[in-house]
Amino acid sequence: MEYQAGSYDVIVVGAGHAGCEAALAAARLECETLLITLNLDSIAHMPCNPSLGGPAKGHLVREIDALGGQMGIVGDETSLQVRMLNTGKGPAVHALRVQSDKQAYAHRMRDVLLAHPRLTIIQALVENIKVEAGQLKGVVTRTGAYFKAKNVVLTSGTYLRGRIIIGPAMYEGGPNGQQTAVNLPQSLKDLGLELGRFKTGTPPRIHRRSVDFTKFKIQPGDEIPWRYSFMPTESVFWGRDTKKQVPCWLGYTTTHTHEIIRENLYRAPLYSGEIEGIGPRYCPSIEDKVVRFADRPAHQIFLEPEGWESDEIYIAGLSTSMPEDVQYEILRSIPGLEKVKLLRPGYAIEYDYVKPHQLSLSLEVRKIPGLFTAGQLNGTSGYEEAAAQGLLAGINAALRAKEKDPFIVRRSEGYLGVLVDDLVNKGVKEPYRLMTSRAEYRLILRQDNADLRLTERGRQIGLVNDERWQRFTQKREDLDKVKELWHETVFSPLNQEFQEVLSSVHSTPVKGGLSAQELIRRPEISVHELKKLISGLADYEEEVLQEAEIETKYAGYIDKQWAEIERFAKMEERLLPRNIQYEEIMGLSTEGRQRLQEVYPINLGQASRISGVTPADISVLMVFLEQKRRGMKNDAS
Amino acid sequence: MDDTIVALATALGEASIHVIRISGPQASKIINMCFSPKNKERWDRQENYTLYLGKFRDEDTIIDEVLISRMLAPSSFTGEDVIEISCHGGLFVARRVLETCLKKGARLAEAGEFTKRAFFNGKLDLVQAEAIIDLISAKNESSADLALAQLEGGLSSKVIELRENVLETLAFIEAGIDFPEDDVEELDREALSLRLERGIKLAEDLLQGSKTGKILHDGLLTVIVGQPNVGKSSLLNALMREERAIVTDIPGTTRDEIREFVNIGGILLQLVDTAGIRESRDLVERMGIERTWKAIEKAELILLIIQAGENLSSEEQKIIDLYSDRVIVLMNKVDILTDIPHITRLRNEVWLPFSVQREVGFDRLEEEIRKRVYQGSSKQLKEPLLSNIRQISALRSGLGSLKNARASLEAGIPWDILSIDVREALADLSEISGQNVQESLLEEIFTRFCIGK
């Protein structure tokens, strides 16, 4: 029997990385919020790598932070090691990667959630999304609790009909020994949602003391204490003393490893047809790598510590669903792991996901107003992708509760926009991972300027608190001042010190005057040189100077991308009516019509990005819109 | 803000008049560079909605006498400055006019782009709207596989090789950027430079081998040869008669031959008039025959006219022996024979029953010429042909992007910026082959590199 268990503005189902951001965003936007989790002890759990970031993913974490989300702050506070990747490949693709203490991350995130006065957390299994006469009413748990809400964010991750596979052993279950949601998928299907099935996997975890580290190459953290957050965070473990960071270790599989795998392929569920879900190409299991790249003598693996004090070690690169005995053999064939002690075997997991073309760009299920979905449930992979969607869905659920317009991030504003736009318009054929190469305006979507792109928008929504706003506006003012200073400062060719600095970096001497602005456009000149010449620069934060350098040095290229964005902006402004009947529009291609009906784009720009919609279809839509506009005029007159 | 676009406004086929439409802020500037109006004073007054007669030229070469209508913003179809050029003389001239506009800075319009501009400027004429939709939907039906269909034959392998090169290059760059911690083989600057050079070389070769398929641009160098009075002049006249049309004459290209341009089935023949070939003691005639042999040697297509039913002369035999890969033998006056002669092919030459008088065989001749050009069997066409102006324009733009990437590389520009040009090149080439950029790129990265945690 059901019982009335209370009424909320927003309910969030699931407390993984998406759910945490969604619940916090809704609560911070002054909504009475309920967060329902399968297990209170598994909030913000990292079932895979004990790390955050990398290209595009690190960018996302900074965007989450810029908007007032939580992942960046907790990530910084619980970091074991930081590394800035891609530093030699240009500012747009610099990417921060942070090793995290898995337990500490989960605990701190849970503490933040528990501390919020408008956020209620309860452990329960949601079995039913209640919809009456097309109206979303709330959710019902297995124990009969009926929680009412007009806005529900579903972030149930890989728990929908989850199935764990380790060789011949297969059982219902979510990651890490959790129970799985069996009835919820049926409830979603009953509501008319189309589900798909994906697969992903994870490597074995081993005991630190069973590893001979002398056979591995050490990989220390950077000397600069990088952080995600634009707020002044630091690691609870190493503070700002980068020497105290925990290292990772690099090793390789051997031809012997590969022999073992080949010999046992007949026992691999991946090749025996046991796995129906589609796995990601960018995250193949070791058996898959050995089969597909047969001529490779070795595959790289990383030993990543799971915590500051934990003895558990994660083996990146060795994801597998081979039988447990084979996993032992594989591990022992790796130099340094001869005496390995397995703590948890690797496994594959299959799960249902919601096909994301059914969503609007605010992550609301179009068929069921008020129901939002986010995270792995939408067919993505990765903590960062999940958290970013959770934040967006949480914001939009809250905005809807307040009867405000949805919050949508454009592709030109952030990776968050690229992510959601891709999901909705292109759909997913494998678990979706964000990559910088998916962004057409990569030069603008840098990790250093995430705040300049998004903090103002976060403030408008009400998610950016005063402290963050103050820091941000200060940074923005300083940035303008620095740029102005560079513009005004002109070096005379007679200036001895100036010529010396030039020759110190083998820069061509100048005959006429040269402004600091022109000077820093030279590839060999950096802020470092300018600091020697302009004493006033010492007053500014390094972050501001770096920002000014990038914006000045690459201004030509950046402006070009802005021009392109503006060229396409017109398309985004042409809205498509909500009640548009595509079957009545003559001249659309068959596939284009079908895809338009599936996705229901909000404007011409979005329509043009839907896979299967041709430029000719867009022209047809334009003509249609113009006809409609004239028609309306005629009606009015 | 917006760039200036140009396209053929009339249907792509043979017609006596073609219209090229150019729209955008640079329209007048571009036309000023290639149009010499008869009445310059009036042209300079920039009168709106006026027709101007004048010569359209590509630098010093006069392409055609054209009529130009000028409709200035905002009172035009698109709401921008629009200039329409009406030219005669078939597709060849239209192509040259279009190409000249492109050379002077216009961009080839995408499908429906004029409509799009009209739409954004609130200019769409509703009466036209229906017609436009009809046009577009017809295109929707037929164009899906067009891009690939045009790539049949030798062309596809060349373009595909080039695109593969660029795709691989981009995959190396992007895999390095997106998977820095994976065991991805990274390109150093030298290796990248080599790859770009290779791409540039391939693109240049293709463009050279094409130059609007060079043939469509300059014409297929064709000689009509045969014994005196066998009907060479009649054939020439027949080809040049009527709407088959003289396209233009370009005097001075050779010193003592007059070259005529004839459009056969959309393919331009550059016809060289030759003296008859036969044994002769006459010094003047022998010099003429000498020239004829030289012309035959240079020719890409030889139309050998013989008298049907008669034995081959030694000269005729020699032509077939030496140049069988480019000879079409026209058995003239086939109409006066009672029996159709039995044809024994000597080598690779093609034999056609023909009658200039009765107009027998013209269709087959046209078909044969088309076949040779598009299947690449004529001498010049050993290199594949890019026939479509859009493909050429895309290839040219791809080449430009590759060169930009090379320049960036030399200037020490970082990879995130450099990759933009390589990606643009890939987008251009993908337009030719009709493939999706993003999907191919991911596919290439995941097939080529072993990526994964």
Contacts between the chains, C-beta under 8 A, distances in Angstrom:
chain1	res1	chain2	res2	distance
A	48	B	453	7.6
A	49	B	453	6.1
A	54	B	180	7.6
A	54	B	181	7.0
A	55	B	177	6.1
A	55	B	178	4.9
A	55	B	179	7.6
A	55	B	180	6.8
A	56	B	178	6.9
A	85	B	180	4.6
A	85	B	181	6.8
A	86	B	177	6.1
A	86	B	180	5.3
A	88	B	414	7.7
A	89	B	176	7.0
A	89	B	177	5.7
A	89	B	180	7.9
A	89	B	414	5.9
A	89	B	415	4.3
A	89	B	416	6.0
A	90	B	413	8.0
A	90	B	414	2.9
A	90	B	415	5.3
A	90	B	416	3.2
A	90	B	417	5.9
A	90	B	418	7.9
A	91	B	414	7.3
A	91	B	416	6.9
A	92	B	416	3.9
A	92	B	417	7.6
A	93	B	177	4.8
A	93	B	415	7.3
A	93	B	416	4.7
A	95	B	180	7.5
A	97	B	181	7.6
A	203	B	453	7.6
A	281	B	442	7.5
A	281	B	446	4.0
A	281	B	451	7.9
A	282	B	179	7.6
A	282	B	446	6.3
A	282	B	451	5.2
A	282	B	452	6.1
A	283	B	451	7.9
A	283	B	452	4.7
A	283	B	453	5.9
A	284	B	450	7.7
A	284	B	451	7.7
A	284	B	452	4.5
A	285	B	452	7.8
A	288	B	452	7.9
A	289	B	450	5.4
A	289	B	452	6.5
A	292	B	450	7.3
A	293	B	450	4.6
A	296	B	450	6.5
A	299	B	183	6.8
A	299	B	450	6.6
A	300	B	182	7.2
A	300	B	183	4.2
A	302	B	181	7.5
A	316	B	453	4.6
A	317	B	452	6.9
A	317	B	453	5.9
A	319	B	452	6.8
A	319	B	453	6.5
A	435	B	174	7.7
A	435	B	178	4.4
A	436	B	174	7.9
A	436	B	177	6.0
A	436	B	178	5.7
A	436	B	416	8.0
A	437	B	174	4.3
A	437	B	177	7.0
A	437	B	178	5.6
A	437	B	438	8.0
A	437	B	441	6.4
A	437	B	442	7.9
A	437	B	445	8.0
A	438	B	438	7.0
A	442	B	416	6.2
A	442	B	419	7.9
A	442	B	420	7.8
A	443	B	416	6.5
A	443	B	417	6.6
A	443	B	420	7.2
A	523	B	411	7.1
A	523	B	412	4.6
A	523	B	413	7.4
A	524	B	412	8.0
A	554	B	417	6.7
A	557	B	417	5.2
A	557	B	420	7.3
A	563	B	1	7.8
A	566	B	1	7.1
A	567	B	1	7.4
A	567	B	2	7.1
A	570	B	120	5.7
A	586	B	133	5.8
A	586	B	137	6.8
A	587	B	133	4.0
A	587	B	134	7.1
A	587	B	136	5.5
A	587	B	137	3.6
A	587	B	140	7.1
A	588	B	137	7.5
A	588	B	140	7.5
A	589	B	137	7.8
A	589	B	140	4.2
A	589	B	141	7.8
A	589	B	144	7.8
A	592	B	140	7.6
A	614	B	111	7.9
A	614	B	140	6.5
A	615	B	110	5.8
A	615	B	111	5.1
A	615	B	112	5.8
A	616	B	111	5.3
A	616	B	112	5.6
A	616	B	136	4.7
A	616	B	137	7.7
A	616	B	139	5.5
A	616	B	140	4.9
A	616	B	143	7.4
A	617	B	140	7.1
A	618	B	112	7.0
A	618	B	116	7.5
A	619	B	111	7.1
A	619	B	112	3.1
A	619	B	115	4.9
A	619	B	116	6.2
A	619	B	132	7.4
A	619	B	136	5.3
A	620	B	133	5.8
A	620	B	136	5.6
A	620	B	137	7.1
A	622	B	112	7.9
A	622	B	115	6.4
A	622	B	116	6.0
A	622	B	119	4.1
A	622	B	124	7.5
A	623	B	115	6.6
A	623	B	119	7.1
A	623	B	124	6.4
A	623	B	129	4.7
A	623	B	132	5.8
A	623	B	133	5.6
A	625	B	119	7.4
A	626	B	119	5.6
A	626	B	122	7.8
A	626	B	124	4.3
A	626	B	126	7.4
A	626	B	129	6.7
A	627	B	126	6.2
A	627	B	129	5.8
A	630	B	126	5.7
